[in-house]
Amino acid sequence: MKTVITLILCAGFFSCSVDRELQADIVDVQLIKIDTIQRYPNMKQKLLTWRSNTNVAYVTYQPMSSGFTIGSKMKMMVTK
């Protein structure tokens, strides 16, 4: 019983003390295309296509009330 409790305490202390790093990069992207899609049966959304400096395209979904214009620039987090 003591060994089980000791193992649980060691695992708990180890999980709290491990350093965690963010595994993402922040890149600059520019909006190149806006489409309107019907993503759910009763809800329309905007499909935004973004392009980074390395010519990689990313897509995001936004509500119809969001106000983006073509050529808008922003920063986006992408996984490494």
Buried (B, 14 or more C-beta within 10 A) or exposed (E): EEEEEEEEEEEEEEEEEEEEEEEEEEBEBEBEEBEEEEEEEEEEBBBBBBBBEEEEEEEBEEEEEEEBEEEBEEEBEEEE
